[in-house]
């Protein structure tokens, strides 16, 4: 596993420009649509709002949530509903997760990380595997987070790593320390399993 590239102190606008550059490069060399996986939670949406300003060929960009709560799209806890509100107006294709979904190869997989080391909805209690034969799993978090007590659909580690590039945005010193410990092999949390299996260096904005 190559050591992650840590980029400290990046603003939402700077991260959005970095993502736009990656998507623009992928669009320039592909005759087909390109796909990006994006996280839920609170951190990504200000970045997505900045990204929506980028002059990309949005009609050729397919946006997948890396995970989602199993609620209606108009529910406040729905990741895909919030993504649609930001990116469909600029022309992006926003794809809702479904249990029979076939995720594509991603130009970029963008991830966050919880304080327990989970990525997407791959919580420690789910025992996610780097050799999972399935691209998507239905997961019941244990314990259920009180702020979002719902079953989830989540891309698996192999589906997330089926990408040209993987990036994280992690805010806060405690999470950064946990991420760095995972990268060093000091724990076996879901983030550590993903980093260990990553074929290329991961970029992490803090």
C-alpha positions as CSV (number, residue, x, y, z in Angstrom):
1,X,0.0,0.0,0.0
2,X,1.5,3.4,-1.0
3,X,1.5,6.0,1.8
4,X,-1.5,8.4,1.5
5,X,-0.9,11.9,0.3
6,X,-2.0,14.2,3.1
7,X,-3.1,17.8,2.1
8,X,-3.7,19.8,5.2
9,X,-5.8,22.9,5.6
10,X,-7.6,22.8,2.2
11,X,-10.7,24.9,1.9
12,X,-14.0,23.6,0.5
13,X,-13.3,25.6,-2.7
14,X,-9.8,24.2,-3.1
15,X,-11.1,20.7,-2.7
16,X,-13.8,21.3,-5.2
17,X,-11.3,22.7,-7.7
18,X,-9.1,19.5,-7.2
19,X,-12.1,17.3,-7.9
20,X,-13.2,19.3,-10.9
21,X,-9.7,19.0,-12.4
22,X,-9.8,15.2,-12.0
23,X,-13.2,15.0,-13.5
24,X,-12.2,17.3,-16.4
25,X,-9.2,15.2,-17.1
26,X,-11.3,12.0,-17.1
27,X,-13.9,13.6,-19.5
28,X,-11.1,14.8,-21.8
29,X,-9.7,11.3,-22.4
30,X,-13.0,9.3,-22.4
31,X,-15.6,9.0,-25.1
32,X,-18.0,7.7,-22.5
33,X,-19.6,9.2,-19.4
34,X,-17.5,9.3,-16.3
35,X,-18.6,8.4,-12.8
36,X,-17.8,9.7,-9.3
37,X,-18.8,8.2,-5.9
38,X,-19.5,10.8,-3.2
39,X,-20.0,10.5,0.5
40,X,-22.9,11.6,2.7
41,X,-22.8,13.3,6.1
42,X,-22.3,17.0,6.7
43,X,-18.8,17.5,5.3
44,X,-19.3,17.0,1.6
45,X,-22.2,19.2,0.8
46,X,-20.5,22.6,1.0
47,X,-17.8,21.1,-1.2
48,X,-20.4,19.8,-3.7
49,X,-22.0,23.3,-3.7
50,X,-18.6,24.7,-4.8
51,X,-18.1,21.8,-7.3
52,X,-21.5,22.6,-8.9
53,X,-20.0,25.9,-10.1
54,X,-17.3,24.2,-12.2
55,X,-17.7,24.5,-16.0
56,X,-17.7,20.7,-16.6
57,X,-19.6,18.7,-19.2
58,X,-22.0,17.8,-16.4
59,X,-24.3,15.8,-18.7
60,X,-21.5,13.2,-19.0
61,X,-20.9,12.9,-15.2
62,X,-22.7,10.2,-13.3
63,X,-22.8,10.8,-9.5
64,X,-23.3,7.8,-7.2
65,X,-23.6,8.0,-3.5
66,X,-21.1,5.7,-1.8
67,X,-23.8,4.8,0.6
68,X,-27.3,5.9,1.5
69,X,-29.9,5.5,4.2
70,X,-32.9,3.4,3.1
71,X,-35.4,6.3,3.3
72,X,-37.4,8.2,0.7
73,X,-35.4,10.6,-1.4
74,X,-37.3,13.6,0.1
75,X,-36.3,12.5,3.6
76,X,-33.8,14.7,5.3
77,X,-31.5,11.7,5.9
78,X,-31.4,10.8,2.2
79,X,-27.9,11.3,0.7
80,X,-29.1,11.0,-2.9
81,X,-31.9,13.5,-2.4
82,X,-29.4,16.1,-1.2
83,X,-27.0,15.3,-4.0
84,X,-29.8,15.7,-6.6
85,X,-30.7,19.1,-5.2
86,X,-27.1,20.3,-5.8
87,X,-26.0,18.6,-9.0
88,X,-29.1,17.8,-11.1
89,X,-29.7,21.5,-11.8
90,X,-26.3,21.7,-13.5
91,X,-27.1,18.6,-15.6
92,X,-25.3,15.7,-13.8
93,X,-26.8,12.3,-13.8
94,X,-27.5,11.4,-10.1
95,X,-27.8,7.6,-9.5
96,X,-29.8,6.3,-6.6
97,X,-28.5,3.1,-4.9
98,X,-30.6,0.0,-5.2
99,X,-30.0,-3.5,-4.0
100,X,-29.6,-4.8,-7.6
101,X,-27.3,-1.9,-8.7
102,X,-24.2,-2.5,-10.8
103,X,-21.7,0.2,-9.9
104,X,-19.4,1.3,-12.7
105,X,-15.7,1.9,-12.7
106,X,-15.3,5.3,-11.0
107,X,-13.0,8.1,-12.2
108,X,-12.9,9.2,-8.6
109,X,-14.2,7.6,-5.3
110,X,-14.5,10.3,-2.7
111,X,-14.9,9.0,0.9
112,X,-15.3,10.3,4.4
113,X,-14.6,8.5,7.6
114,X,-16.5,8.2,10.9
115,X,-15.0,8.5,14.3
116,X,-15.2,4.7,14.6
117,X,-13.2,4.2,11.3
118,X,-16.2,3.4,9.1
119,X,-16.1,4.4,5.4
120,X,-19.3,4.7,3.4
121,X,-21.7,2.6,5.6
122,X,-19.1,-0.1,6.2
123,X,-19.1,0.0,10.0
124,X,-16.8,-2.2,12.1
125,X,-19.7,-4.4,13.1
126,X,-20.3,-5.3,9.5
127,X,-16.8,-6.8,9.2
128,X,-16.3,-5.5,5.6
129,X,-13.8,-7.5,3.6
130,X,-11.4,-6.3,0.9
131,X,-12.3,-9.4,-1.1
132,X,-16.1,-9.1,-0.8
133,X,-17.6,-10.8,-3.9
134,X,-20.5,-8.3,-4.0
135,X,-20.3,-4.6,-5.1
136,X,-23.1,-3.5,-2.8
137,X,-24.4,-4.6,0.7
138,X,-27.4,-3.9,2.8
139,X,-26.2,-3.1,6.3
140,X,-27.9,-2.5,9.6
141,X,-25.5,-0.4,11.7
142,X,-24.8,-1.8,15.2
143,X,-25.4,0.2,17.2
144,X,-27.8,2.3,15.2
145,X,-26.7,5.9,15.1
146,X,-29.4,7.9,17.0
147,X,-29.2,10.7,14.4
148,X,-29.9,8.3,11.5
149,X,-31.4,5.0,12.8
150,X,-31.9,3.5,9.4
151,X,-30.6,0.5,7.4
152,X,-28.1,1.4,4.7
153,X,-27.0,0.5,1.3
154,X,-23.3,0.7,0.8
155,X,-20.7,0.1,-1.9
156,X,-18.2,-2.5,-0.7
157,X,-14.5,-2.1,-0.5
158,X,-13.8,-3.7,-3.9
159,X,-16.5,-1.5,-5.5
160,X,-15.0,1.7,-4.0
161,X,-11.5,0.7,-5.1
162,X,-12.7,0.1,-8.6
163,X,-11.7,3.6,-9.4
164,X,-8.9,5.6,-11.0
165,X,-8.3,7.6,-7.8
166,X,-9.5,7.5,-4.2
167,X,-9.7,10.6,-2.0
168,X,-10.8,11.3,1.5
169,X,-11.9,14.5,3.2
170,X,-11.4,14.3,7.0
171,X,-12.0,17.1,9.4
172,X,-10.6,17.3,12.9
173,X,-7.4,16.2,14.7
174,X,-8.9,13.0,16.2
175,X,-10.1,11.7,12.9
176,X,-6.8,12.6,11.2
177,X,-4.9,10.7,13.9
178,X,-7.2,7.7,13.4
179,X,-6.7,7.8,9.7
180,X,-2.9,8.0,10.0
181,X,-3.0,5.0,12.4
182,X,-5.0,3.1,9.9
183,X,-2.6,4.0,7.1
184,X,0.3,2.8,9.3
185,X,-1.4,-0.6,9.9
186,X,-2.0,0.2,13.6
187,X,-5.6,-0.9,13.6
188,X,-7.9,-3.2,11.6
189,X,-10.9,-0.8,11.2
190,X,-12.8,-0.6,7.9
191,X,-10.7,2.4,6.8
192,X,-7.5,0.4,7.4
193,X,-8.8,-2.5,5.4
194,X,-9.6,-0.2,2.5
195,X,-6.3,1.6,2.6
196,X,-4.4,-1.7,2.8
197,X,-6.1,-3.0,-0.4
198,X,-5.8,0.3,-2.3
199,X,-3.5,-0.3,-5.4
200,X,-2.5,3.4,-5.6
201,X,-1.8,6.2,-3.3
202,X,-4.9,7.7,-1.7
203,X,-5.2,11.5,-1.3
204,X,-6.6,12.8,2.0
205,X,-7.6,16.4,2.6
206,X,-7.7,17.4,6.2
